[in-house]
Amino acid sequence: MLDLKKKNALITGIANERSIAWGITQQLHKAGANIGVTYLPDEKGRFEKKVREVVEPLNPSLIVPCDVQSEEQIDATFAAVAEKWDKLDILIHCLAFADKEGLTGDFSDISRDVFLKSLNISTYSLTRMAKAAKPLMSDGGSIVTLTYIGGVRVIPNYNLMGIAKAGLEMSVRYLASELGSHKIRVNGISAGPIRTLASSAVGGILDMIHHVEEVAPLKRTVTQIEVGNTAAFLCSDLSSGITGQIIYVDGGYEVMGM
Ligand SMILES: NC(=O)c1ccc[n+]([C@@H]2O[C@H](COP(=O)([O-])OP(=O)(O)OC[C@H]3O[C@@H](n4cnc5c(N)ncnc54)[C@H](O)[C@@H]3O)[C@@H](O)[C@H]2O)c1
């Protein structure tokens, strides 16, 4: 029943084979979607090289640079989408950033610059990309972002990213409210801890994983592919009545009090 054939999907946030965005990309592709991806450009072109290597087997329709801090690059990304496809159906927002200072030490020591940069990249980018996607989602669409329980509860060291995720989750609700009349649904997936490039910057990620393995009802954390399966569901007509929600894919950890 899960069918994404003839759906065009733009996926952000692949850095390497461990990226949650890569798990999502594989599952959307398996369900039949046409794939376009963005990568974060850097001076030496290392991200581009890696992302091309990872996604090449899926034969993507688009591979475009997009640093979400840049208005021009966001506009150019969606211009490339409009040129390649007659419409966009799916947008996956799967990226975040915080300087080390925001992910360790005392929360009250976080500087203004570090705070603003993190919220610019990790939070505002969803709203900015949704605005750019809206005119291309002429048949309606599905926007999915990635969040973490550290946006709802205090998790040691998650610090600044917790604020970014709280804002992101509220953005999901406001965007869902606005875009619903355009048949565009907006949801978030709150994933359990997974070892990736980004999560390795959070102090004590292995402790977080071990804690989930002990406490979560399923006695384990989750995989990128499991997150990808939920993303595929949220992008398909099977979830046509769901918008504005944060769905936990965390082995059940969220329901536990102790
Ligand atoms: N790994 C986890 O435990 C976990 C749990 C819950 C939620 N998440 C969320 O999942 C998402 C993906 O993270 P991941 O864990 O797969 O790590 P990852 O390092 O594989 O992905 C993070 C991505 O963000 C991109 N990025 C950073 N700054 C950017 C910018 N300025 N412009 C464009 N892209 C930029 C990076 O290029 C990278 O591809 C993030 O939102 C993260 O907070 C991760």
The ligand as a MOL file (V3000), in Angstrom:
LIG
                    3D

  0  0  0     0  0            999 V3000
M  V30 BEGIN CTAB
M  V30 COUNTS 44 48 0 0 0
M  V30 BEGIN ATOM
M  V30 1 N 21.6680 11.2310 15.5330 0
M  V30 2 C 20.7560 11.3610 16.5090 0
M  V30 3 O 20.8860 10.7730 17.5910 0
M  V30 4 C 19.5370 12.2200 16.2720 0
M  V30 5 C 18.3950 12.0190 17.0750 0
M  V30 6 C 17.2790 12.8060 16.8520 0
M  V30 7 C 17.2920 13.7760 15.8770 0
M  V30 8 N 18.4270 13.9550 15.1070 0 CHG=1
M  V30 9 C 18.4030 14.9940 14.0640 0
M  V30 10 O 18.5400 14.3800 12.7990 0
M  V30 11 C 19.0170 15.3600 11.8800 0
M  V30 12 C 20.1530 14.7610 11.0670 0
M  V30 13 O 21.2960 14.5550 11.8960 0
M  V30 14 P 22.1820 13.2300 11.8640 0
M  V30 15 O 22.2330 12.7240 13.2470 0
M  V30 16 O 21.7580 12.3290 10.7690 0 CHG=-1
M  V30 17 O 23.6540 13.8030 11.5930 0
M  V30 18 P 24.4480 14.1410 10.2360 0
M  V30 19 O 25.7160 14.7830 10.6860 0
M  V30 20 O 24.5660 12.9510 9.3770 0
M  V30 21 O 23.5080 15.2030 9.5300 0
M  V30 22 C 23.4920 16.5690 9.8770 0
M  V30 23 C 23.4550 17.3220 8.5660 0
M  V30 24 O 23.2880 18.7200 8.7890 0
M  V30 25 C 23.9380 19.3550 7.7090 0
M  V30 26 N 24.1620 20.7720 7.9700 0
M  V30 27 C 24.8240 21.3590 9.0050 0
M  V30 28 N 24.8740 22.6910 8.8240 0
M  V30 29 C 24.2260 22.9500 7.6540 0
M  V30 30 C 23.9550 24.1350 6.9240 0
M  V30 31 N 24.3720 25.3390 7.3380 0
M  V30 32 N 23.2610 24.0370 5.7540 0
M  V30 33 C 22.8450 22.8370 5.3070 0
M  V30 34 N 23.0810 21.6770 5.9460 0
M  V30 35 C 23.7640 21.7420 7.1100 0
M  V30 36 C 25.2340 18.5710 7.5770 0
M  V30 37 O 25.8140 18.7850 6.3110 0
M  V30 38 C 24.7460 17.1520 7.7470 0
M  V30 39 O 24.4380 16.5800 6.5050 0
M  V30 40 C 19.3950 16.5850 12.7120 0
M  V30 41 O 18.3260 17.5010 12.6950 0
M  V30 42 C 19.5400 15.9880 14.1050 0
M  V30 43 O 19.3680 16.9570 15.1280 0
M  V30 44 C 19.5300 13.1890 15.2860 0
M  V30 END ATOM
M  V30 BEGIN BOND
M  V30 1 1 1 2
M  V30 2 2 2 3
M  V30 3 1 2 4
M  V30 4 1 4 5
M  V30 5 2 4 44
M  V30 6 2 5 6
M  V30 7 1 6 7
M  V30 8 2 7 8
M  V30 9 1 8 9
M  V30 10 1 8 44
M  V30 11 1 9 10
M  V30 12 1 9 42
M  V30 13 1 10 11
M  V30 14 1 11 12
M  V30 15 1 11 40
M  V30 16 1 12 13
M  V30 17 1 13 14
M  V30 18 2 14 15
M  V30 19 1 14 16
M  V30 20 1 14 17
M  V30 21 1 17 18
M  V30 22 2 18 19
M  V30 23 1 18 20
M  V30 24 1 18 21
M  V30 25 1 21 22
M  V30 26 1 22 23
M  V30 27 1 23 24
M  V30 28 1 23 38
M  V30 29 1 24 25
M  V30 30 1 25 26
M  V30 31 1 25 36
M  V30 32 1 26 27
M  V30 33 1 26 35
M  V30 34 2 27 28
M  V30 35 1 28 29
M  V30 36 1 29 30
M  V30 37 2 29 35
M  V30 38 1 30 31
M  V30 39 2 30 32
M  V30 40 1 32 33
M  V30 41 2 33 34
M  V30 42 1 34 35
M  V30 43 1 36 37
M  V30 44 1 36 38
M  V30 45 1 38 39
M  V30 46 1 40 41
M  V30 47 1 40 42
M  V30 48 1 42 43
M  V30 END BOND
M  V30 END CTAB
M  END
